[in-house]
């Protein structure tokens, strides 16, 4: 077996701490260092995994001789650590979105290609068996030629309260389904028109919900619904669905069904059985599958499933949605 890869994580908040745990549990990886601006987060990770901690990601990258790193900072802070990793010849798994502007995406892609490092964007739906099977049914012609798609992804208001100052509802939620629809259709987006509103979140200057119509160059049309104002009491934590109707059939995905519901005399619980379920003290699920895929790409010199170009094309659509919301006009890509 090849030697263990040296891994690090930049940004160990909600998602980054999960990346750190998965690296620590993979047999093929040594988690050696993490970086975050918040020392309490670093203290927690170092206590759990006995790794080096840095408040400066540049210092981490210069000292630790990493093979790969996950960048899990807030959306608007992806670019600098990704470029720093690339400049250090470290392979990068960056959580979606790749960046928040198309020009930044292009710069990251160009520099990673020049440096010869692997770049993968964490579009996790590509590793979700529910969505993967739906995409395969489209790719192998089971439903004929796609006529229209519909995607919905609504989240709890606590997500908006935590993240709205860092990102938008379209970047946080919509980009998942945009990348997935791009993957399903295999055609460039031609035109986007979007509308949004702000009532619940108006005091923090964020949109409550955003609806978009998307036209692909091959004629397929799609609708996107995203919102992050569901009450925190919503037990499933996520309301998501995907539909594809074709010339010879249709496919439906329940992206919010958690499969297990637990009820007691005082509470109810829908535990996570998809993203990071825990079995015998270890994470399983699609986030582990995604990270392990990237590890194997680095270890065995394979091409990552989600390229920088894939990440850029999803960002292009989200940026077009933002421009449409600003101008109140359809935006042509």
Buried (B, 14 or more C-beta within 10 A) or exposed (E): EEEBBBBBBBBBBEBBBBBBBBBBBBEBBBBBBBBBEEEEBBEBBBEEBEBBBBEEBBEBBEEBEBBBBBBBBBBBBBBBBBBBBBBBEBBBBBBBBBBBBBEBBBBBBEBBEEBEBBBBBBBBBBBBEBBBEBBEBBEEEBBEEBBBBBBBBBBBBEBBBBBBEBBBBBBBBBBBBBBBBBBBBEBEBBBBBBBBEBEBBEEEEBBBBBBBBBBBEEEBBBBBBBBBBBEEEBEBBBBBBBBBBBEEEBBEBEBBBBEEEEEEEEEEEBEBEBBBBEEEEEBBBBBBBBBBBBBBBBBEEEEBBBBBBBBBBBBBBBBBBBBBBEEEEBBEB
